[in-house]
Amino acid sequence: MTHGIHHVTAIAGPASRNVRFYTRTLGLRLVKQTVNFDDPGTWHLYYGDEAGAPGTILTFFPWEHVAPGRLGVGETQETVFRVPEGAIGFWTHRFLAHGVAHEALEKRFGETVVAFRDPDGMRLALVAVPGAEREPGFASGDVPAEHAIRGFHSVSLLVEDAAPTGAVLADVLGFAEAAREDTTVRYRTSTDGVGGTVDLRAVGGFLKPRPGGGSVHHVAFRAADDVAQAAMVERLKENHGIGTTEQKDRNYFRSVYFREPGHVLFEIATDAPGFAADEPTAALGTQLKLPAFLEGQRERIAAVLPDLGLGAA
């Protein structure tokens, strides 16, 4: 079975700043330039590994003048990437050199972690993963392949009570409780690979979130195909009394959405057809791509989208 995190979608400020940070500072590949299908005057930018594989994809809706978000209960607290064990020193030095706001190294569940923020204040972290150096890395600019990010490690979610959310993770999304540390319950998939971990942090009495710059909009989980997705939807309804939206075609995957019991917005996204559906892998992220229903508006849409600064040095 295919399980784990498919992608994470967040809200950002200026698009050019977002591109600069994720491609140049973090060394991710811009794998798709498209738009918010429900708001075509807004970019939808996708970053990931060389092929845009599920479990590596961080996406953004950037708004030039967005107000900062406020973290609250019922929201993703932190989005965490995997790096090889030997790469942590490289990244801490890089954060210092590039003025990236970051914390001191710490241990979580026995793993070495460095937490940091992007220019919009989004909470991110790197985790040193033994054996990750044997996985292919994407060399980008002055980030060599041996130190490159290897997809997602985890997301941490702030919830009032971990148990109901954990039940959905375990029964529907392919995770199982693996460990506890303080107020955090860790869930993992059986493969525990890329995107294979979710941490639930129980925080009673916390403020509700205010979405804005730096906020995570939703977390998407993997389904191999439409059949697997439909089975997950049915299980969610029958065992948890939770309905989903109708399936939406996002060109690169097909999605359903729902609020899990802790109020975090979840998506179930199919692995197919992938980001090479409308441009070859070698050319991913190099041109504006639109769904068929928006192609007739291409000239108007392109005219209002902010410049991404891709030609800047």
JOCOR-V35452 format. One line per field, one symbol per residue. ss: DSSP state (H for helix, E for strand, C for the rest). phi: phi as a letter, one per 30 degrees, with the letter a starting at -180 (. if undefined). psi: psi as a letter, one per 40 degrees, with the letter a starting at -180 (. if undefined). A space follows every 10 residues. Layout:
# JOCOR-V35452
ss = ???
phi = ???
psi = ???
This chain:
# JOCOR-V35452
ss = CCCCEEEEEE EECCHHHHHH HHHHHCCCEE EEEEEECCEE EEEEEEEECC CCCCCCEEEE EECCCCCECE CCECEEEEEE EEEEHHHHHH HHHHHHHCCC CECCCEEECC EEEEEEECCC CCEEEEEEEC CHHHCCCCCE CCECHHHCCC CEEEEEEEEC CHHHHHHHHH HCCCEEEEEE ECCEEEEEEC CCCCCCEEEE EECCCCCECE CCECCEEEEE EEECCHHHHH HHHHHHHHHH CCCCCCCEEC CCCEEEEEEC CCCCEEEEEE CCCCHHHCCC HHHCCCCECC CHHHHHHHHH HHHHCCCCCC CCC
phi = .cbkddabcb cbdedddddd dddcdcidcd cacbbddcad dcdbccbade cidejcccbb ccbecddddb dadjbddacb ccbdedcdde dddddddcid dbcdebcbhi cdbbcabddc iddbaccdce idddddccdb hccdedcddc idcabcccbd bddddddded dccicbdcab bhcccccbdd dhceicbbcc cdbdiddddb dlejdddacc cdbdaddddd ddddddddcb iccbdddcdc icacbbbacd ediddcbcbd dcdjdddbad edceicbdcb dedcedcedd dddcddddid ddd
psi = ihiahdihhi hibhdddddd dddddefihh ehhaihdege ehihhhiaad efiieehhii hhhdfiiiih iihfihdihh ihiideeddd dddddddefh hiiiiihhfe ihihiiiiee ehhiihhhhh edeeihihhh bfhiddeihf aidiihhhid hddddddddd ddeeiihdii hbehhhiiid dfbhfehhhh hhgieiiiih iaheihdihh iihdaddddd ddddddddee fhiiiihhhf deihiiiihi deehhiihhi dieieedeii ddeheeihhi ideedeeddd dddehihefd ei.
